[in-house]
Amino acid sequence: MELGIKEINKKVSEESVFVADLKRELARVIVGQEDIVDRILVGLLANGHILLEGVPGLAKTLTIRTLAQCIDSEFSRIQFTPDLLPADLTGTLIFSPKDSEYTVRKGPLFSNLVLADEINRAPAKVQSALLEAMQERHITIGGTTYPLPELFLVLATQNPIEQEGTYPLPEAQVDRFMLKIKITYPNKVEERAILERMTGAAVPEPRKVAKPQQIVKARQTVTDVYVDEKIKSYIVDLVSATRNPEQTKLGNKKHLIAYGASPRATIALAQAAKAYAFLNGRGFVTPEDIKAIGPDVLRHRIIVSYEAEAENMSSENIVEALFEAIDVP
């Protein structure tokens, strides 16, 4: 297997050349947010969708639009509102009186990168239409099925404040997002840099440094990244502990967990760790990769109990305790 790992390392080294250029170009426009950019790239390379949570004004839209420009792909932003209809996302049939026939008008979901802004402000039917497209990778309009682009990534945002008039995503639907990323405020140095850059004579214009085909090809290499048997056991132990905490050092926190993570979390954690290793130029996954990306995979998949809410314990706290309780191989 040593020779195999060497071959994978060589392949990763060749296929990941564009990553440094992409990060450098994003940094010309986006100040800070390196961790956020890394995790968005993980979702892109692991073919998994992302849920972003953060207050307004933290450059969520700017980051995604800039990324789309850098990889020369189509970008669409959908503002979710209570009066939105499923057809506003997927598209519809338009009747032409002149030709006496229907033509298909495709919706904004037929893009490479889709920003679903404030997804919890739209009713359940619209949320379901989006999540169905995410899962099935195709859309049916008027009885005909149309495939979505091979490079297709949804980044949905939620505002943690102003919950009045929102439609929270059910747990089963939240589980379909590979990662949930929490965006925080920049520090003073970063905010000063933002002030200088965004109030200057001209905001930097991102350049195209990659192609969608490169991302798709890199995804194939990501699947080849080596995961040792001990690392696989570590992933299974982490996810299993959320369902059976009494069998681990988390036993004293069993009453805080109503529902643990599903096997989908196990798959997502392995895929995300492979992509994270690829970003770091390695052809194999280490325990540090699991620790780095694990909280983003698990935080939205652990449902806390009423007792946890009474004790002001969040899923974040439980995930933190989880990584401390499970032995690292």
C-alpha positions as YAML, in Angstrom:
chain: A
units: angstrom
residues:
- id: 1
  name: MET
  ca: [0.00, 0.00, 0.00]
- id: 2
  name: GLU
  ca: [3.05, 2.29, 0.48]
- id: 3
  name: LEU
  ca: [3.56, 2.43, -3.28]
- id: 4
  name: GLY
  ca: [-0.15, 3.12, -3.72]
- id: 5
  name: ILE
  ca: [0.02, 6.06, -1.34]
- id: 6
  name: LYS
  ca: [3.02, 7.45, -3.21]
- id: 7
  name: GLU
  ca: [1.06, 7.27, -6.45]
- id: 8
  name: ILE
  ca: [-1.93, 8.95, -4.86]
- id: 9
  name: ASN
  ca: [0.30, 11.68, -3.41]
- id: 10
  name: LYS
  ca: [1.75, 12.31, -6.86]
- id: 11
  name: LYS
  ca: [-1.73, 12.45, -8.40]
- id: 12
  name: VAL
  ca: [-2.96, 14.85, -5.70]
- id: 13
  name: SER
  ca: [0.12, 17.03, -6.19]
- id: 14
  name: GLU
  ca: [-0.61, 17.28, -9.92]
- id: 15
  name: GLU
  ca: [-4.37, 17.81, -9.63]
- id: 16
  name: SER
  ca: [-4.29, 20.34, -6.76]
- id: 17
  name: VAL
  ca: [-2.10, 22.93, -8.49]
- id: 18
  name: PHE
  ca: [-5.11, 25.17, -9.11]
- id: 19
  name: VAL
  ca: [-6.00, 25.30, -5.38]
- id: 20
  name: ALA
  ca: [-3.20, 27.73, -4.46]
- id: 21
  name: ASP
  ca: [-4.10, 30.02, -7.38]
- id: 22
  name: LEU
  ca: [-7.75, 29.88, -6.44]
- id: 23
  name: LYS
  ca: [-7.11, 30.76, -2.79]
- id: 24
  name: ARG
  ca: [-4.75, 33.56, -3.77]
- id: 25
  name: GLU
  ca: [-7.30, 35.07, -6.13]
- id: 26
  name: LEU
  ca: [-10.09, 34.82, -3.55]
- id: 27
  name: ALA
  ca: [-7.85, 36.56, -1.00]
- id: 28
  name: ARG
  ca: [-7.51, 39.54, -3.36]
- id: 29
  name: VAL
  ca: [-11.23, 40.20, -2.91]
- id: 30
  name: ILE
  ca: [-12.19, 38.53, 0.38]
- id: 31
  name: VAL
  ca: [-10.48, 39.70, 3.57]
- id: 32
  name: GLY
  ca: [-9.83, 36.91, 6.08]
- id: 33
  name: GLN
  ca: [-12.38, 34.07, 6.15]
- id: 34
  name: GLU
  ca: [-9.66, 31.53, 5.23]
- id: 35
  name: ASP
  ca: [-11.41, 28.76, 7.17]
- id: 36
  name: ILE
  ca: [-14.71, 29.53, 5.46]
- id: 37
  name: VAL
  ca: [-13.09, 29.47, 2.03]
- id: 38
  name: ASP
  ca: [-11.41, 26.14, 2.84]
- id: 39
  name: ARG
  ca: [-14.71, 24.59, 3.86]
- id: 40
  name: ILE
  ca: [-16.53, 25.86, 0.79]
- id: 41
  name: LEU
  ca: [-13.78, 24.31, -1.32]
- id: 42
  name: VAL
  ca: [-14.20, 21.07, 0.66]
- id: 43
  name: GLY
  ca: [-17.90, 21.06, -0.25]
- id: 44
  name: LEU
  ca: [-17.02, 21.77, -3.88]
- id: 45
  name: LEU
  ca: [-14.46, 18.95, -4.06]
- id: 46
  name: ALA
  ca: [-16.50, 16.45, -2.04]
- id: 47
  name: ASN
  ca: [-19.65, 17.18, -4.06]
- id: 48
  name: GLY
  ca: [-21.59, 18.13, -0.94]
- id: 49
  name: HIS
  ca: [-23.89, 21.07, -0.26]
- id: 50
  name: ILE
  ca: [-23.29, 23.63, 2.47]
- id: 51
  name: LEU
  ca: [-25.44, 25.42, 5.03]
- id: 52
  name: LEU
  ca: [-24.02, 28.78, 6.15]
- id: 53
  name: GLU
  ca: [-25.16, 30.47, 9.33]
- id: 54
  name: GLY
  ca: [-24.22, 34.04, 10.14]
- id: 55
  name: VAL
  ca: [-25.64, 37.50, 10.62]
- id: 56
  name: PRO
  ca: [-26.04, 39.79, 7.57]
- id: 57
  name: GLY
  ca: [-23.04, 41.66, 6.21]
- id: 58
  name: LEU
  ca: [-20.36, 38.98, 6.56]
- id: 59
  name: ALA
  ca: [-19.63, 38.68, 2.80]
- id: 60
  name: LYS
  ca: [-21.45, 35.40, 2.23]
- id: 61
  name: THR
  ca: [-22.80, 36.47, -1.17]
- id: 62
  name: LEU
  ca: [-19.51, 38.15, -2.16]
- id: 63
  name: THR
  ca: [-17.54, 35.00, -1.32]
- id: 64
  name: ILE
  ca: [-19.72, 32.70, -3.41]
- id: 65
  name: ARG
  ca: [-19.96, 35.11, -6.34]
- id: 66
  name: THR
  ca: [-16.18, 35.61, -6.32]
- id: 67
  name: LEU
  ca: [-15.60, 31.85, -6.24]
- id: 68
  name: ALA
  ca: [-17.93, 31.41, -9.23]
- id: 69
  name: GLN
  ca: [-16.02, 34.08, -11.15]
- id: 70
  name: CYS
  ca: [-12.66, 32.50, -10.28]
- id: 71
  name: ILE
  ca: [-13.68, 29.09, -11.63]
- id: 72
  name: ASP
  ca: [-15.45, 30.55, -14.68]
- id: 73
  name: SER
  ca: [-18.84, 29.10, -13.75]
- id: 74
  name: GLU
  ca: [-22.45, 30.25, -13.62]
- id: 75
  name: PHE
  ca: [-23.70, 31.77, -10.38]
- id: 76
  name: SER
  ca: [-27.24, 32.53, -9.28]
- id: 77
  name: ARG
  ca: [-28.55, 34.03, -6.07]
- id: 78
  name: ILE
  ca: [-32.09, 33.29, -4.92]
- id: 79
  name: GLN
  ca: [-33.59, 35.44, -2.18]
- id: 80
  name: PHE
  ca: [-36.01, 33.20, -0.29]
- id: 81
  name: THR
  ca: [-39.23, 34.94, 0.76]
- id: 82
  name: PRO
  ca: [-42.60, 33.68, 2.10]
- id: 83
  name: ASP
  ca: [-44.29, 34.23, -1.29]
- id: 84
  name: LEU
  ca: [-41.71, 32.25, -3.31]
- id: 85
  name: LEU
  ca: [-43.02, 29.34, -5.39]
- id: 86
  name: PRO
  ca: [-41.21, 26.10, -6.38]
- id: 87
  name: ALA
  ca: [-41.40, 27.14, -10.05]
- id: 88
  name: ASP
  ca: [-39.40, 30.27, -9.17]
- id: 89
  name: LEU
  ca: [-36.48, 27.92, -8.50]
- id: 90
  name: THR
  ca: [-36.92, 25.10, -10.96]
- id: 91
  name: GLY
  ca: [-38.49, 26.88, -13.93]
- id: 92
  name: THR
  ca: [-41.77, 26.43, -15.74]
- id: 93
  name: LEU
  ca: [-43.49, 25.95, -19.09]
- id: 94
  name: ILE
  ca: [-44.32, 29.12, -21.02]
- id: 95
  name: PHE
  ca: [-47.07, 29.05, -23.66]
- id: 96
  name: SER
  ca: [-46.34, 30.89, -26.89]
- id: 97
  name: PRO
  ca: [-49.57, 32.00, -28.65]
- id: 98
  name: LYS
  ca: [-47.59, 32.65, -31.83]
- id: 99
  name: ASP
  ca: [-46.29, 29.07, -32.10]
- id: 100
  name: SER
  ca: [-49.15, 27.49, -30.14]
- id: 101
  name: GLU
  ca: [-46.71, 25.43, -28.10]
- id: 102
  name: TYR
  ca: [-45.04, 25.38, -24.70]
- id: 103
  name: THR
  ca: [-41.39, 26.16, -24.21]
- id: 104
  name: VAL
  ca: [-39.31, 25.49, -21.13]
- id: 105
  name: ARG
  ca: [-37.94, 28.40, -19.16]
- id: 106
  name: LYS
  ca: [-35.31, 27.02, -16.81]
- id: 107
  name: GLY
  ca: [-35.04, 28.50, -13.33]
- id: 108
  name: PRO
  ca: [-31.98, 29.75, -11.41]
- id: 109
  name: LEU
  ca: [-31.22, 26.25, -10.09]
- id: 110
  name: PHE
  ca: [-29.70, 25.46, -13.50]
- id: 111
  name: SER
  ca: [-26.42, 27.08, -12.45]
- id: 112
  name: ASN
  ca: [-23.12, 25.77, -11.13]
- id: 113
  name: LEU
  ca: [-23.10, 27.64, -7.84]
- id: 114
  name: VAL
  ca: [-26.45, 28.54, -6.27]
- id: 115
  name: LEU
  ca: [-26.77, 30.80, -3.24]
- id: 116
  name: ALA
  ca: [-30.08, 30.14, -1.47]
- id: 117
  name: ASP
  ca: [-30.23, 33.24, 0.70]
- id: 118
  name: GLU
  ca: [-32.19, 32.87, 3.96]
- id: 119
  name: ILE
  ca: [-33.59, 29.46, 3.06]
- id: 120
  name: ASN
  ca: [-35.70, 29.38, 6.21]
- id: 121
  name: ARG
  ca: [-37.84, 32.31, 5.01]
- id: 122
  name: ALA
  ca: [-39.56, 30.24, 2.31]
- id: 123
  name: PRO
  ca: [-42.40, 27.75, 2.94]
- id: 124
  name: ALA
  ca: [-41.89, 24.00, 3.06]
- id: 125
  name: LYS
  ca: [-42.85, 23.39, -0.60]
- id: 126
  name: VAL
  ca: [-40.08, 25.64, -1.83]
- id: 127
  name: GLN
  ca: [-37.54, 24.19, 0.58]
- id: 128
  name: SER
  ca: [-38.52, 20.68, -0.59]
- id: 129
  name: ALA
  ca: [-38.10, 21.65, -4.27]
- id: 130
  name: LEU
  ca: [-34.57, 22.89, -3.56]
- id: 131
  name: LEU
  ca: [-33.59, 19.88, -1.46]
- id: 132
  name: GLU
  ca: [-35.00, 17.46, -4.03]
- id: 133
  name: ALA
  ca: [-32.85, 19.05, -6.73]
- id: 134
  name: MET
  ca: [-29.84, 18.84, -4.40]
- id: 135
  name: GLN
  ca: [-30.41, 15.15, -3.78]
- id: 136
  name: GLU
  ca: [-31.52, 13.93, -7.20]
- id: 137
  name: ARG
  ca: [-29.34, 16.27, -9.30]
- id: 138
  name: HIS
  ca: [-32.13, 16.76, -11.82]
- id: 139
  name: ILE
  ca: [-35.36, 18.73, -12.18]
- id: 140
  name: THR
  ca: [-38.65, 17.71, -13.77]
- id: 141
  name: ILE
  ca: [-40.58, 20.38, -15.69]
- id: 142
  name: GLY
  ca: [-43.80, 19.46, -17.48]
- id: 143
  name: GLY
  ca: [-43.11, 15.75, -17.31]
- id: 144
  name: THR
  ca: [-39.60, 16.03, -18.78]
- id: 145
  name: THR
  ca: [-36.52, 15.52, -16.61]
- id: 146
  name: TYR
  ca: [-33.55, 17.83, -17.09]
- id: 147
  name: PRO
  ca: [-30.14, 17.05, -15.53]
- id: 148
  name: LEU
  ca: [-28.41, 19.74, -13.52]
- id: 149
  name: PRO
  ca: [-24.81, 20.72, -14.37]
- id: 150
  name: GLU
  ca: [-22.12, 18.23, -13.36]
- id: 151
  name: LEU
  ca: [-20.58, 20.96, -11.22]
- id: 152
  name: PHE
  ca: [-23.51, 21.87, -8.98]
- id: 153
  name: LEU
  ca: [-23.25, 23.24, -5.46]
- id: 154
  name: VAL
  ca: [-25.92, 24.80, -3.26]
- id: 155
  name: LEU
  ca: [-24.91, 27.13, -0.46]
- id: 156
  name: ALA
  ca: [-27.91, 27.93, 1.69]
- id: 157
  name: THR
  ca: [-27.76, 30.66, 4.31]
- id: 158
  name: GLN
  ca: [-29.65, 31.05, 7.56]
- id: 159
  name: ASN
  ca: [-29.87, 34.16, 9.69]
- id: 160
  name: PRO
  ca: [-29.55, 33.19, 13.38]
- id: 161
  name: ILE
  ca: [-31.51, 36.29, 14.41]
- id: 162
  name: GLU
  ca: [-35.01, 37.51, 13.47]
- id: 163
  name: GLN
  ca: [-36.71, 34.11, 13.61]
- id: 164
  name: GLU
  ca: [-40.19, 35.62, 13.39]
- id: 165
  name: GLY
  ca: [-41.92, 34.66, 10.13]
- id: 166
  name: THR
  ca: [-39.46, 31.89, 9.28]
- id: 167
  name: TYR
  ca: [-39.99, 28.23, 8.40]
- id: 168
  name: PRO
  ca: [-37.19, 26.27, 10.13]
- id: 169
  name: LEU
  ca: [-35.74, 23.43, 8.11]
- id: 170
  name: PRO
  ca: [-36.79, 20.01, 9.44]
- id: 171
  name: GLU
  ca: [-33.95, 17.91, 10.85]
- id: 172
  name: ALA
  ca: [-34.27, 15.35, 8.03]
- id: 173
  name: GLN
  ca: [-33.70, 18.11, 5.45]
- id: 174
  name: VAL
  ca: [-30.84, 19.75, 7.34]
- id: 175
  name: ASP
  ca: [-29.14, 16.34, 7.34]
- id: 176
  name: ARG
  ca: [-28.82, 16.55, 3.54]
- id: 177
  name: PHE
  ca: [-26.25, 19.33, 3.84]
- id: 178
  name: MET
  ca: [-22.74, 17.91, 4.07]
- id: 179
  name: LEU
  ca: [-21.42, 20.85, 6.11]
- id: 180
  name: LYS
  ca: [-22.86, 23.51, 8.34]
- id: 181
  name: ILE
  ca: [-20.50, 26.45, 8.63]
- id: 182
  name: LYS
  ca: [-20.82, 29.19, 11.22]
- id: 183
  name: ILE
  ca: [-19.51, 32.56, 10.11]
- id: 184
  name: THR
  ca: [-18.35, 34.99, 12.80]
- id: 185
  name: TYR
  ca: [-17.38, 38.66, 12.80]
- id: 186
  name: PRO
  ca: [-13.91, 39.65, 11.55]
- id: 187
  name: ASN
  ca: [-11.30, 40.88, 14.01]
- id: 188
  name: LYS
  ca: [-10.21, 44.53, 14.13]
- id: 189
  name: VAL
  ca: [-7.28, 44.08, 11.76]
- id: 190
  name: GLU
  ca: [-9.44, 42.31, 9.18]
- id: 191
  name: GLU
  ca: [-12.21, 44.87, 9.52]
- id: 192
  name: ARG
  ca: [-9.74, 47.70, 8.92]
- id: 193
  name: ALA
  ca: [-8.53, 45.89, 5.78]
- id: 194
  name: ILE
  ca: [-12.16, 45.49, 4.65]
- id: 195
  name: LEU
  ca: [-12.71, 49.21, 5.16]
- id: 196
  name: GLU
  ca: [-9.64, 50.11, 3.08]
- id: 197
  name: ARG
  ca: [-10.41, 47.67, 0.30]
- id: 198
  name: MET
  ca: [-14.14, 48.24, -0.10]
- id: 199
  name: THR
  ca: [-14.05, 52.04, 0.13]
- id: 200
  name: GLY
  ca: [-11.07, 52.47, -2.20]
- id: 201
  name: ALA
  ca: [-11.09, 53.70, -5.77]
- id: 202
  name: ALA
  ca: [-12.00, 50.28, -7.19]
- id: 203
  name: VAL
  ca: [-12.90, 46.93, -5.66]
- id: 204
  name: PRO
  ca: [-10.53, 44.23, -7.00]
- id: 205
  name: GLU
  ca: [-12.01, 42.25, -9.88]
- id: 206
  name: PRO
  ca: [-11.36, 38.49, -9.57]
- id: 207
  name: ARG
  ca: [-9.67, 36.71, -12.45]
- id: 208
  name: LYS
  ca: [-10.53, 33.29, -13.87]
- id: 209
  name: VAL
  ca: [-7.90, 30.88, -12.57]
- id: 210
  name: ALA
  ca: [-9.70, 27.52, -12.89]
- id: 211
  name: LYS
  ca: [-12.33, 25.75, -14.96]
- id: 212
  name: PRO
  ca: [-15.33, 23.66, -13.88]
- id: 213
  name: GLN
  ca: [-13.71, 20.70, -15.64]
- id: 214
  name: GLN
  ca: [-10.73, 20.96, -13.29]
- id: 215
  name: ILE
  ca: [-13.01, 20.76, -10.27]
- id: 216
  name: VAL
  ca: [-14.82, 17.72, -11.68]
- id: 217
  name: LYS
  ca: [-11.50, 16.02, -12.45]
- id: 218
  name: ALA
  ca: [-10.19, 16.86, -8.98]
- id: 219
  name: ARG
  ca: [-13.28, 15.21, -7.45]
- id: 220
  name: GLN
  ca: [-12.24, 11.92, -9.03]
- id: 221
  name: THR
  ca: [-8.81, 12.26, -7.42]
- id: 222
  name: VAL
  ca: [-10.41, 13.09, -4.05]
- id: 223
  name: THR
  ca: [-12.22, 9.73, -4.09]
- id: 224
  name: ASP
  ca: [-8.80, 8.02, -4.44]
- id: 225
  name: VAL
  ca: [-7.37, 9.66, -1.31]
- id: 226
  name: TYR
  ca: [-6.33, 6.89, 1.06]
- id: 227
  name: VAL
  ca: [-8.13, 6.33, 4.37]
- id: 228
  name: ASP
  ca: [-6.44, 3.91, 6.76]
- id: 229
  name: GLU
  ca: [-8.47, 1.25, 8.57]
- id: 230
  name: LYS
  ca: [-7.76, 2.95, 11.90]
- id: 231
  name: ILE
  ca: [-9.05, 6.26, 10.55]
- id: 232
  name: LYS
  ca: [-12.21, 4.54, 9.31]
- id: 233
  name: SER
  ca: [-12.75, 3.07, 12.76]
- id: 234
  name: TYR
  ca: [-12.18, 6.52, 14.28]
- id: 235
  name: ILE
  ca: [-14.89, 8.00, 12.03]
- id: 236
  name: VAL
  ca: [-17.34, 5.23, 12.92]
- id: 237
  name: ASP
  ca: [-16.55, 5.59, 16.64]
- id: 238
  name: LEU
  ca: [-17.23, 9.34, 16.50]
- id: 239
  name: VAL
  ca: [-20.58, 9.01, 14.76]
- id: 240
  name: SER
  ca: [-21.65, 5.97, 16.77]
- id: 241
  name: ALA
  ca: [-20.92, 7.82, 20.02]
- id: 242
  name: THR
  ca: [-23.60, 10.38, 19.16]
- id: 243
  name: ARG
  ca: [-26.16, 7.55, 19.12]
- id: 244
  name: ASN
  ca: [-24.81, 5.45, 21.97]
- id: 245
  name: PRO
  ca: [-23.02, 7.86, 24.31]
- id: 246
  name: GLU
  ca: [-23.43, 5.47, 27.24]
- id: 247
  name: GLN
  ca: [-20.87, 3.17, 25.64]
- id: 248
  name: THR
  ca: [-18.22, 5.91, 25.71]
- id: 249
  name: LYS
  ca: [-16.85, 8.56, 28.04]
- id: 250
  name: LEU
  ca: [-19.84, 10.64, 26.95]
- id: 251
  name: GLY
  ca: [-22.12, 8.50, 29.14]
- id: 252
  name: ASN
  ca: [-22.76, 11.38, 31.54]
- id: 253
  name: LYS
  ca: [-24.11, 13.43, 28.62]
- id: 254
  name: LYS
  ca: [-26.56, 10.82, 27.32]
- id: 255
  name: HIS
  ca: [-29.55, 12.82, 28.61]
- id: 256
  name: LEU
  ca: [-28.44, 15.82, 26.52]
- id: 257
  name: ILE
  ca: [-28.73, 14.03, 23.16]
- id: 258
  name: ALA
  ca: [-32.21, 13.36, 21.76]
- id: 259
  name: TYR
  ca: [-31.04, 11.97, 18.41]
- id: 260
  name: GLY
  ca: [-27.57, 11.24, 17.13]
- id: 261
  name: ALA
  ca: [-26.08, 11.43, 13.65]
- id: 262
  name: SER
  ca: [-27.16, 9.03, 10.90]
- id: 263
  name: PRO
  ca: [-24.91, 6.86, 8.69]
- id: 264
  name: ARG
  ca: [-25.07, 9.73, 6.19]
- id: 265
  name: ALA
  ca: [-22.83, 11.60, 8.64]
- id: 266
  name: THR
  ca: [-20.28, 8.77, 8.51]
- id: 267
  name: ILE
  ca: [-20.13, 8.97, 4.72]
- id: 268
  name: ALA
  ca: [-20.03, 12.78, 4.73]
- id: 269
  name: LEU
  ca: [-17.21, 12.86, 7.30]
- id: 270
  name: ALA
  ca: [-15.08, 10.48, 5.26]
- id: 271
  name: GLN
  ca: [-15.70, 12.39, 2.01]
- id: 272
  name: ALA
  ca: [-15.06, 15.78, 3.61]
- id: 273
  name: ALA
  ca: [-11.85, 14.54, 5.25]
- id: 274
  name: LYS
  ca: [-10.59, 13.27, 1.89]
- id: 275
  name: ALA
  ca: [-11.30, 16.66, 0.30]
- id: 276
  name: TYR
  ca: [-9.61, 18.45, 3.21]
- id: 277
  name: ALA
  ca: [-6.52, 16.26, 2.78]
- id: 278
  name: PHE
  ca: [-6.54, 17.06, -0.96]
- id: 279
  name: LEU
  ca: [-6.65, 20.79, -0.19]
- id: 280
  name: ASN
  ca: [-3.55, 20.32, 1.94]
- id: 281
  name: GLY
  ca: [-1.76, 18.47, -0.85]
- id: 282
  name: ARG
  ca: [-1.90, 15.02, 0.73]
- id: 283
  name: GLY
  ca: [-3.07, 11.72, -0.68]
- id: 284
  name: PHE
  ca: [-4.02, 10.30, 2.71]
- id: 285
  name: VAL
  ca: [-6.29, 11.29, 5.59]
- id: 286
  name: THR
  ca: [-4.91, 11.99, 9.08]
- id: 287
  name: PRO
  ca: [-6.74, 12.24, 12.43]
- id: 288
  name: GLU
  ca: [-6.10, 16.00, 12.29]
- id: 289
  name: ASP
  ca: [-8.19, 16.18, 9.10]
- id: 290
  name: ILE
  ca: [-11.08, 14.50, 10.93]
- id: 291
  name: LYS
  ca: [-10.74, 16.88, 13.87]
- id: 292
  name: ALA
  ca: [-10.57, 19.92, 11.59]
- id: 293
  name: ILE
  ca: [-13.61, 19.18, 9.43]
- id: 294
  name: GLY
  ca: [-15.59, 16.97, 11.86]
- id: 295
  name: PRO
  ca: [-17.44, 19.75, 13.76]
- id: 296
  name: ASP
  ca: [-18.78, 21.18, 10.48]
- id: 297
  name: VAL
  ca: [-20.10, 17.74, 9.50]
- id: 298
  name: LEU
  ca: [-21.65, 16.87, 12.88]
- id: 299
  name: ARG
  ca: [-22.92, 20.09, 14.45]
- id: 300
  name: HIS
  ca: [-26.24, 20.10, 12.57]
- id: 301
  name: ARG
  ca: [-26.80, 16.35, 12.84]
- id: 302
  name: ILE
  ca: [-26.99, 16.11, 16.63]
- id: 303
  name: ILE
  ca: [-30.41, 16.97, 18.03]
- id: 304
  name: VAL
  ca: [-30.19, 18.13, 21.62]
- id: 305
  name: SER
  ca: [-32.82, 17.26, 24.24]
- id: 306
  name: TYR
  ca: [-34.99, 19.58, 26.31]
- id: 307
  name: GLU
  ca: [-32.62, 18.96, 29.22]
- id: 308
  name: ALA
  ca: [-29.74, 20.27, 27.12]
- id: 309
  name: GLU
  ca: [-31.68, 23.40, 26.22]
- id: 310
  name: ALA
  ca: [-32.48, 23.92, 29.90]
- id: 311
  name: GLU
  ca: [-28.78, 23.67, 30.69]
- id: 312
  name: ASN
  ca: [-27.85, 25.98, 27.79]
- id: 313
  name: MET
  ca: [-25.95, 23.14, 26.10]
- id: 314
  name: SER
  ca: [-25.82, 23.30, 22.32]
- id: 315
  name: SER
  ca: [-24.84, 20.68, 19.75]
- id: 316
  name: GLU
  ca: [-21.55, 22.62, 19.49]
- id: 317
  name: ASN
  ca: [-20.75, 21.82, 23.11]
- id: 318
  name: ILE
  ca: [-21.60, 18.16, 22.61]
- id: 319
  name: VAL
  ca: [-19.43, 17.87, 19.48]
- id: 320
  name: GLU
  ca: [-16.55, 19.46, 21.37]
- id: 321
  name: ALA
  ca: [-16.98, 16.95, 24.20]
- id: 322
  name: LEU
  ca: [-17.25, 14.15, 21.64]
- id: 323
  name: PHE
  ca: [-13.82, 14.82, 20.14]
- id: 324
  name: GLU
  ca: [-12.32, 14.97, 23.62]
- id: 325
  name: ALA
  ca: [-13.95, 11.67, 24.66]
- id: 326
  name: ILE
  ca: [-13.05, 9.49, 21.65]
- id: 327
  name: ASP
  ca: [-9.47, 8.23, 21.56]
- id: 328
  name: VAL
  ca: [-7.45, 9.32, 18.54]
- id: 329
  name: PRO
  ca: [-5.74, 6.49, 16.64]
...
